[in-house]
Amino acid sequence: MKLLLVCLGNICRSPMAEGALRHRLERSPLAGQVQVDSAGTGDWHSGEPPDQRAIACARGHGVDIAGLRARQLQATDFAAFDWILCADAANLRDVRQRAPATALQRVALWLPWAGLDGRREIPDPYTGGSAQFEEVWRLVDAAAAGSVARLSADGGSGIIGR
């Protein structure tokens, strides 16, 4: 199983999400069975590390994302990943516009896919401060836990509850 987490620039939400999900997976029965990556719909930050505030926030929760580098979503990602999970509705729209018809059913908003009730989107903390990054961490960590539960329940396919 391969999951791609997508936000706008791949320097705040999606690297935090990648770190949280990898952290949860490493401590689950699915360790070594699920690959996780992240990307942005835009290319403004390609090759750059995550935002320093995202790095600090993740580090505060015992997760190191400093070695990640931003990249833009590529056409090859649609064949390479089983699921492409988006941070918000704008990201979802952008990804779906680029997706081949055969991949559309494997593109979703991450929070609902992970079984989180209520919030559907992860807000972009880029123009905010530490409180906004902590709120994003709370959401991505909850979505990471929900993703592990979903993948564990269906044998790792991620198919249930499309």
SEMARVEX-966760 format. One line per field, with one value per residue: x, y, z of N, C-alpha, C in turn; residue number from 0; residue in one letter. Coordinates in Angstrom, 2 decimals. Layout:
n_c1 <- X|...
n_c2 <- Y|...
n_c3 <- Z|...
ca_c1 <- X|...
ca_c2 <- Y|...
ca_c3 <- Z|...
c_c1 <- X|...
c_c2 <- Y|...
c_c3 <- Z|...
num <- NUM|...
residuo <- a|...
END
This chain:
n_c1 <- 0.85|0.56|0.60|-0.08|0.22|-1.20|-0.80|-0.79|1.85|3.67|5.21|4.23|1.53|1.35|4.00|4.03|1.87|2.85|5.00|3.62|1.97|3.83|5.14|3.06|2.50|4.92|4.76|2.81|1.01|1.22|3.71|6.29|4.73|3.28|3.82|4.64|4.38|4.75|3.44|3.10|0.60|1.52|4.64|6.35|8.09|9.74|12.20|12.94|13.29|10.80|8.74|10.16|8.62|6.85|8.65|9.58|7.20|6.47|8.77|8.40|6.53|7.87|8.63|10.61|10.90|12.67|14.40|12.87|11.93|10.40|8.19|6.59|3.38|3.30|2.55|3.09|2.59|-0.05|-0.25|1.61|0.80|-1.53|-3.54|-4.33|-4.30|-5.83|-5.32|-7.18|-10.24|-9.61|-7.11|-7.92|-9.62|-7.72|-5.98|-7.73|-8.35|-6.03|-5.80|-5.90|-8.82|-9.00|-7.87|-9.37|-11.15|-9.45|-8.61|-8.95|-10.32|-8.31|-9.04|-11.87|-11.52|-9.91|-11.66|-12.41|-14.77|-16.75|-14.59|-13.53|-11.42|-7.93|-6.65|-4.60|-1.62|0.26|0.32|-0.03|0.68|2.39|0.20|-1.57|-0.08|0.06|-2.65|-2.93|-1.19|-2.61|-4.83|-3.61|-2.33|-4.49|-5.77|-3.78|-3.82|-6.43|-6.11|-4.33|-5.98|-8.04|-6.64|-5.68|-8.06|-9.05|-7.20|-5.08|-5.70|-7.16|-9.67|-12.27|-15.12|-14.94
n_c2 <- -1.17|2.16|5.50|8.86|12.05|15.20|18.71|22.29|23.61|21.75|22.15|22.57|21.37|18.77|17.59|17.45|15.74|13.46|12.82|12.34|10.16|8.21|7.86|6.80|4.46|3.02|2.09|0.22|-2.84|-2.75|-1.91|-1.38|-2.23|-0.26|2.44|5.87|9.12|12.60|15.52|18.61|20.67|22.87|24.28|25.99|25.63|23.51|21.12|22.31|22.21|21.33|23.99|25.87|26.17|24.04|21.93|22.35|22.03|19.33|18.09|18.68|16.80|14.49|13.68|13.63|15.64|17.04|16.18|15.84|16.81|19.24|18.58|18.69|17.47|14.85|13.57|10.86|10.03|9.23|6.64|5.44|5.50|4.12|5.50|8.93|11.46|14.33|17.57|19.69|21.06|22.64|21.63|19.03|19.49|20.52|18.31|16.35|17.52|17.09|14.38|11.20|9.61|7.00|7.12|8.71|7.65|7.04|9.29|11.48|13.45|13.66|13.67|12.80|10.30|9.00|8.57|10.60|12.45|15.38|17.76|18.42|19.38|20.25|23.06|25.60|26.44|28.34|31.22|31.67|31.24|29.45|28.27|27.67|25.77|23.77|23.07|21.99|19.82|18.34|17.56|16.12|14.08|12.77|11.96|10.31|8.25|7.34|6.49|4.34|2.64|2.21|0.98|-1.26|-2.57|-3.39|-5.09|-3.71|-2.60|-0.25|0.08|0.04|2.05|4.03
n_c3 <- 0.00|-0.88|0.03|-0.76|0.48|0.14|-0.10|-0.52|-0.94|0.01|2.30|4.84|5.86|4.49|4.83|7.64|7.99|6.65|8.35|10.81|10.07|9.24|11.70|13.31|11.83|12.05|14.61|14.61|13.71|10.98|10.25|7.97|5.84|4.58|2.50|2.64|1.33|0.43|-1.25|-3.09|-4.65|-5.94|-7.21|-5.91|-3.73|-4.29|-3.57|-1.20|2.43|4.95|6.32|8.97|11.26|11.06|11.25|13.88|15.35|14.78|15.81|18.50|19.11|19.00|16.44|13.58|10.87|9.43|7.41|5.15|1.80|-0.23|-2.95|-6.14|-7.09|-9.43|-12.73|-12.85|-10.28|-10.01|-10.94|-9.36|-6.67|-4.33|-3.00|-3.08|-0.96|0.16|1.69|1.76|0.26|-1.98|-2.72|-3.32|-5.52|-7.37|-7.63|-8.63|-11.09|-12.48|-12.53|-14.19|-15.57|-14.62|-12.12|-10.46|-8.51|-6.47|-5.20|-2.56|0.18|3.03|5.85|6.09|4.79|6.59|8.59|10.33|12.00|11.54|11.08|7.79|6.42|6.52|7.88|6.36|7.87|7.23|7.24|9.88|13.40|16.06|17.37|15.29|13.88|15.82|15.92|13.36|13.69|15.61|14.07|11.90|13.27|14.45|12.09|11.11|13.02|12.54|9.90|10.18|11.66|9.77|7.64|8.96|9.59|7.13|6.07|4.95|2.47|2.22|1.15|2.29|3.03|1.01
ca_c1 <- 0.00|1.31|-0.25|0.51|-0.49|-1.01|-1.28|-0.48|3.28|4.44|6.17|3.58|0.58|1.63|5.14|3.61|1.03|3.74|5.71|2.69|1.52|4.97|5.34|2.01|2.66|6.09|4.39|1.60|1.26|1.44|5.07|6.96|3.79|2.66|4.76|4.02|5.13|3.93|3.69|2.28|0.04|2.36|6.08|7.09|9.07|10.38|13.57|13.15|12.82|9.56|8.77|10.79|7.57|6.36|9.71|9.57|5.97|6.61|9.81|7.78|5.73|8.76|8.70|11.60|10.57|13.65|15.05|11.97|12.08|9.17|8.12|5.27|2.65|3.68|1.60|3.42|2.09|-1.37|-0.05|2.54|0.20|-2.86|-4.43|-3.81|-5.14|-5.64|-5.54|-8.39|-11.06|-8.90|-6.12|-8.66|-10.04|-6.53|-5.49|-8.71|-8.23|-4.83|-5.86|-6.57|-10.12|-8.81|-7.35|-10.27|-11.74|-8.40|-8.25|-9.95|-9.92|-7.72|-9.74|-12.99|-11.00|-9.36|-12.75|-12.63|-16.07|-16.72|-13.70|-13.25|-10.21|-6.82|-6.38|-3.21|-1.09|1.41|0.31|-0.32|1.76|2.54|-1.11|-2.12|0.68|-0.39|-3.96|-2.67|-0.63|-3.70|-5.62|-2.88|-2.08|-5.76|-5.97|-2.81|-4.38|-7.58|-5.61|-3.80|-7.14|-8.72|-5.81|-5.64|-9.38|-9.34|-6.06|-4.09|-6.06|-7.74|-10.85|-13.54|-15.59|-14.48
ca_c2 <- 0.00|3.41|6.66|10.17|13.12|16.38|20.05|23.29|23.80|20.63|22.58|22.65|20.32|17.41|16.95|17.11|14.56|12.35|12.47|11.75|8.85|7.28|7.61|5.87|3.17|2.33|1.54|-0.57|-4.11|-2.47|-1.42|-1.95|-2.63|0.91|3.51|7.18|10.23|13.81|16.39|19.81|20.94|23.92|23.98|27.13|25.25|22.24|20.93|22.95|21.47|21.87|25.25|25.69|26.03|22.67|21.07|22.52|21.44|17.88|17.71|18.74|15.59|13.34|13.27|14.41|15.80|17.99|15.63|15.80|17.89|19.50|18.25|18.91|16.31|14.50|12.70|9.47|9.70|8.62|5.20|4.95|5.47|3.51|6.57|10.30|12.02|15.78|18.33|20.53|20.97|23.24|20.64|17.93|19.94|20.60|16.95|15.69|18.10|16.52|12.92|10.46|9.09|5.74|7.38|9.59|6.98|6.88|10.63|11.81|14.28|12.74|13.54|11.86|8.98|8.42|8.33|11.71|13.10|16.82|18.50|17.79|19.96|20.66|24.45|25.93|27.27|29.10|32.63|31.71|31.03|28.12|27.70|27.09|24.55|22.76|22.61|21.09|18.57|17.58|16.97|15.11|12.93|12.03|11.32|9.21|7.15|6.82|5.78|3.05|1.82|1.83|0.03|-2.50|-3.21|-3.98|-5.85|-2.87|-2.14|1.09|0.10|0.26|3.41|4.98
ca_c3 <- 0.00|-0.98|0.24|-1.02|1.18|-0.70|0.28|-1.54|-1.24|0.56|3.33|6.15|6.20|4.02|5.50|9.00|7.84|6.34|9.58|11.77|9.60|9.35|13.13|13.75|11.15|12.60|15.90|14.39|13.01|9.55|10.05|6.80|4.80|3.98|2.16|2.72|0.75|0.37|-2.40|-3.16|-5.97|-6.52|-7.27|-5.36|-2.71|-4.66|-3.10|0.10|3.60|5.50|7.07|10.28|12.28|10.94|11.81|15.34|15.87|14.71|16.77|19.82|19.28|18.84|15.03|12.83|9.44|8.88|6.22|3.99|0.82|-0.97|-4.36|-6.74|-7.60|-10.80|-13.43|-12.51|-8.94|-10.09|-11.10|-8.33|-5.34|-4.22|-2.59|-3.00|0.09|0.11|2.92|1.72|-0.95|-3.11|-3.14|-3.93|-6.86|-8.23|-7.90|-9.52|-12.44|-13.10|-12.48|-15.27|-15.14|-13.90|-10.77|-9.71|-7.34|-5.46|-4.74|-1.54|1.32|3.99|7.14|5.99|4.43|7.81|9.53|11.26|11.88|11.78|10.19|6.50|5.85|7.38|7.51|6.05|8.96|6.72|7.66|11.30|14.36|16.64|17.68|14.05|13.59|16.79|15.48|12.23|14.23|16.23|13.00|11.13|14.14|14.53|10.79|11.03|13.83|11.80|8.72|10.64|12.00|8.53|6.91|9.75|9.53|5.82|5.59|4.29|1.13|2.25|0.29|2.99|3.25|-0.01
c_c1 <- 0.89|0.34|0.54|-0.38|-0.17|-1.59|-0.84|1.00|4.20|5.53|5.54|2.73|1.00|2.92|4.83|2.76|1.88|4.47|4.82|2.26|2.65|5.20|4.32|2.17|3.82|5.77|3.14|1.97|1.51|2.85|5.73|6.04|3.17|3.74|4.00|4.95|4.20|4.35|2.80|1.70|0.85|3.84|6.95|8.24|9.82|11.83|13.86|12.70|11.47|9.80|9.34|9.76|6.96|7.36|9.67|8.34|6.07|7.64|9.26|6.91|6.55|8.93|9.65|11.22|11.59|14.31|14.15|12.24|10.80|9.31|6.70|4.69|3.02|2.62|1.84|2.90|0.75|-1.29|0.77|1.88|-1.20|-3.92|-3.68|-4.79|-4.82|-6.03|-6.83|-9.08|-10.37|-7.83|-6.80|-9.09|-8.84|-6.02|-6.44|-8.64|-7.04|-4.90|-6.46|-7.87|-9.98|-8.35|-8.32|-10.84|-10.73|-7.86|-9.35|-9.41|-9.45|-8.55|-10.96|-12.53|-10.51|-10.41|-12.97|-13.98|-15.91|-15.87|-13.46|-11.91|-9.18|-6.48|-4.89|-2.66|-0.04|1.45|0.04|0.92|1.75|1.20|-1.74|-1.38|0.30|-1.76|-3.82|-2.11|-1.73|-4.53|-4.87|-2.56|-3.34|-6.04|-4.99|-3.31|-5.56|-7.17|-5.08|-4.96|-7.86|-7.93|-5.71|-6.94|-9.63|-8.14|-5.06|-4.48|-6.62|-9.05|-12.13|-13.87|-15.11|-15.32
c_c2 <- 1.23|4.58|7.93|11.23|14.43|17.64|21.02|23.34|22.72|21.09|22.67|21.41|18.93|16.82|16.62|15.84|13.32|11.88|11.79|10.35|7.84|6.88|6.60|4.49|2.36|1.63|0.66|-1.92|-3.93|-1.97|-2.15|-2.33|-1.46|1.96|4.83|8.22|11.44|14.64|17.62|19.96|22.00|23.56|25.05|26.73|23.96|22.21|21.52|22.03|22.03|23.22|24.97|25.52|24.63|21.70|21.13|21.87|19.92|17.39|17.71|17.54|14.33|12.84|14.20|14.45|16.69|17.49|15.55|16.98|18.00|19.06|18.50|17.58|16.10|13.58|11.23|9.05|8.97|7.11|4.62|4.77|4.87|4.54|7.88|11.06|13.49|16.47|19.14|20.42|21.57|22.28|19.48|18.29|19.96|19.21|16.24|16.24|17.49|15.01|12.32|9.86|7.82|5.94|8.16|8.94|6.76|8.22|11.07|12.86|13.34|12.58|12.62|10.43|8.25|8.23|9.42|12.35|14.59|17.55|17.72|18.23|20.27|22.09|24.70|26.86|28.28|30.54|32.78|31.52|29.63|27.48|27.05|25.80|23.43|22.21|21.66|19.77|17.71|16.87|15.87|13.89|12.10|11.31|10.16|8.01|6.51|6.04|4.41|2.12|1.33|0.76|-1.30|-3.28|-3.91|-4.70|-5.04|-2.33|-0.72|1.20|0.46|1.74|4.43|6.20
c_c3 <- 0.00|-0.91|-0.05|-0.38|0.48|-0.04|-0.82|-1.90|-0.74|1.53|4.72|6.43|5.76|4.60|6.96|8.97|7.55|7.59|10.60|11.36|9.66|10.80|13.65|13.12|11.72|13.91|15.80|13.76|11.51|9.25|8.89|5.66|4.04|3.73|2.12|2.11|0.78|-0.83|-2.27|-4.55|-6.70|-6.44|-6.62|-4.45|-3.05|-4.23|-1.74|1.24|4.06|6.20|8.47|11.39|12.24|11.54|13.33|15.98|15.89|15.73|18.20|20.14|19.01|17.43|14.29|11.36|8.74|7.59|5.00|3.07|0.01|-2.43|-4.84|-7.18|-9.07|-11.42|-13.08|-11.14|-9.00|-10.30|-9.94|-6.96|-5.39|-3.85|-2.61|-2.13|0.29|1.41|2.91|0.36|-2.17|-3.63|-3.87|-5.35|-7.82|-8.60|-8.86|-10.94|-13.19|-13.26|-13.74|-14.71|-14.30|-12.46|-9.90|-8.45|-6.22|-4.97|-3.78|-0.57|2.42|5.27|7.05|5.65|5.67|8.90|10.55|10.99|12.15|10.77|8.91|5.95|6.93|6.98|7.27|7.14|8.52|7.22|9.16|12.16|14.92|16.98|16.46|13.68|14.56|16.41|14.29|12.74|14.83|15.16|12.25|11.98|14.31|13.22|10.60|11.82|13.11|10.56|9.09|10.98|10.74|7.78|7.65|9.62|8.21|5.22|4.80|2.94|1.10|1.50|1.04|3.10|2.25|0.04
num <- 0|1|2|3|4|5|6|7|8|9|10|11|12|13|14|15|16|17|18|19|20|21|22|23|24|25|26|27|28|29|30|31|32|33|34|35|36|37|38|39|40|41|42|43|44|45|46|47|48|49|50|51|52|53|54|55|56|57|58|59|60|61|62|63|64|65|66|67|68|69|70|71|72|73|74|75|76|77|78|79|80|81|82|83|84|85|86|87|88|89|90|91|92|93|94|95|96|97|98|99|100|101|102|103|104|105|106|107|108|109|110|111|112|113|114|115|116|117|118|119|120|121|122|123|124|125|126|127|128|129|130|131|132|133|134|135|136|137|138|139|140|141|142|143|144|145|146|147|148|149|150|151|152|153|154|155|156|157|158|159|160|161
residuo <- m|k|l|l|l|v|c|l|g|n|i|c|r|s|p|m|a|e|g|a|l|r|h|r|l|e|r|s|p|l|a|g|q|v|q|v|d|s|a|g|t|g|d|w|h|s|g|e|p|p|d|q|r|a|i|a|c|a|r|g|h|g|v|d|i|a|g|l|r|a|r|q|l|q|a|t|d|f|a|a|f|d|w|i|l|c|a|d|a|a|n|l|r|d|v|r|q|r|a|p|a|t|a|l|q|r|v|a|l|w|l|p|w|a|g|l|d|g|r|r|e|i|p|d|p|y|t|g|g|s|a|q|f|e|e|v|w|r|l|v|d|a|a|a|a|g|s|v|a|r|l|s|a|d|g|g|s|g|i|i|g|r
END
